[in-house]
Amino acid sequence: MSVPVKRFPKRPVDDYAKIRGEIQSGDVLLCSGSGWFSQMIQAATESVWSHVAFVMRLEVIDRIMVLESVEPIGVRTVPLSKYLKDYDNNGNPYPGRLAILRHKDFHRLVSVQKLKKMGQFAVQLFGYPYDKDEIAKIAARIVSSHLPFSKGQKKKLKRDREYICSEYVWECYRSVGIKVPYDKRGFIAPADFARAKEFQLEFVLK
């Protein structure tokens, strides 16, 4: 099933307990948040999507982990179940709606060895922090496509080792040879994972 960009998918919510065993390493978690930062990203990218991450199954401890870059913490990992039950550490779920996508060729292109490489690459980036200045730069990178920047100003906005969510997932996918097309305006955003024809909607969690 294709993934809409401007509206959340219209389909029944899946029971997490029933579909948990079907979620695969490399699947993408796409979020439509309701917070102020989420709304800013949605407005800048003209889409319903505000956050993207990907999952890794850790069978040895029976956990499905979300690997992501999130403000204001930075690059981290949390159990997927935390999104559903205790996102804010106060017993509340993620403030928004969630969908799980799958790259249709992921498991054909990514061997067990490549999946290990992807996981190692992702973990190496854990701990890259965000602060208020970095968030401001991230916001500037997103909205720069709507502003009349000169070439010199655009160079100053070039991404470094500060990762917004979509840049982190894009880099992790690129580490195993899969490239997600950039937005035509020059940045990668959560909506671009929905827009890419290679990704298909698998589940809606809330």
N, C-alpha and C positions, 0 to 999 in steps of 0.2 A: 504494500500500500504506500502511495506517495505521501509526502509530508507537507502539509500546507505551511505557508510562511506567514500570512497575515492573520490567521485565526488558529485557535487550538483545535486539534482534530476532533471531529464529531463522531465519537464511537464510545461504547460502554467502557467504564473503568474496569481494568483487570484486577482480579483478586491476587494480591502479591503472593500469598501463601501457595496458591495454585500454580503460578507461573514462575516462581522463584527458580525452580530447577531448569527452566528453559533459557534463562538469561546466560549469555556467553561472554567470556573474556573478550574485550575489544568492542563490545556494544557501547553505544553512545547514550548518555543521559542528557536529554534536552529539556530545559526548564523554562516555564513562563512565570516569572516572579511578579510580585505586587509591591515590592519595596521601592524606595526612591531611586536607588542606583539601577535597579532592574528597569524601571520606567524610563530612565534616561537612555539606556541601551536600546530599549524597544523603540523609542522615539527617533533616535539617531539612525537606526537601521531599518526603520519602517517595517517592523515585524512584531509578532507576538512573543518571540523568543528572546530571553535575556541572559541565559547561562547555559554552558555546555561542559560536560565532563565525560569520562569514559570509565568503564568498570573492568575489574579483574577479579576472577574467582580464586579464592584461596581455599582449596578443598581441604588442606591439612587442618585448618581451623574452622571449616564450614562457614566461611564468610564471603559475601560479595562486597568488594570494596570499591568506593568511588574515588577516582584520582582526579584532582581538580585544582584550579587556581581560583581562589575566592577572596574578595575584599572583605575586611581589611587584613586577613590572615596571610594570604599568599598561597603557595603551592602546598598541598596537603593531601591526606587521604582520610576518609571516614567510611563506616559501613553504610551501604545503601539503606538499610533499615532505619538508620538515624534520620534520613530525609523523611521517612514516613511516620516516625513516632516521636522523635526528640531532637529536631533540628537545632533548636535554640537552647538546648540543655535545660529547658523548663517544661518538657513534656509536650511541646507543640510541634506539629509537622511543618515541613517547608511551606513558607507563605506563597503559595502559587500552585501551579499544576505541572505534572511530570510526564514525560514520554520517553520511551526507549527505542532507539533506532539501531539498525544493523547495516553495515556496509555489505552489500550483496556478495562481494568477492573476498571478504576479509579472510575467511578460513581456507580459501583456495590459495590466496597469495601469501598468507602468513603461517609459516610452519611453527611447530612447537619451539624450535630454536629462535625463530624471529620474534615470537611472542615473549620469550624470555628477554630478548634484547630490548623490546619495547618497554617491558616492565622495569628493566634496569635503567634505561634512559629516563623514564618517568620518575623513578625514585631518586635519581641523582639530582633532580631539580627540586626535591622537597626542601622547604625552608626558605626559598626565595620570598622575602617579605614584601608586603605592601605598606606604605604609609600614606598620609594625606597628600603629600607631593606627588607620589607615584600614581595615586588615584586620579589626581588632576591631569597628569600626563596621559593616562589611559583615556580619560574622557576627551582630551584634546585630540588624540589619535582617531577616536571614533567620529567626532563631529567635524574633523578637518575637511572631510569630503564635501561638507555643505558650506564651507567658508572660503573666501577668495585668498588663500594663502599663496605667497610667492614660492618659487622653487627653494629658496634659501630657508624659508620657514618650514617647509615640508621636510627638509633634511633634518631639522632639529627634532621633528616628530618621529623620526625613524625608530622602529622598535629596537630595544636593546635586550637585556636579560630580565626585564620586568614583564611579567606575563599576565595578560588578561586571560580569561578562561579559554577562549577560542584559540588564542595563540599557543597556549600550552597543549591543548589536544591536537592542534594542527602539527606541532613539532613532534609529538609522540607518534602520530601516524606517519609522518615523514621519515621517522627513524627506521621504519620497516618498509619504506618504499611506496607508501600510499600518500598521494597528494590530494588534498581537498581544494577545489577551486576557490580562489580569493574572490571577494566582492569586486566588481568591476571598477569601484572607486578607490581601490588600493589597500583595503584592510580585510582581515578575516574576522567574521562575527558569528555568533551562535546561529543566526539565520542561514548562514552559508552551508551549514551541515544539513539543514532541512531542505535547502534549495538544490543541493547536489543530487543528481539523479541516481548516484550509486547507493544512497542511503534510503532504506525503507522503514516504515513504521512497524514496530513489532508489538509494543504494549503501551497502554496508557495506565498510569498508576493512580492518578487522582486528578 
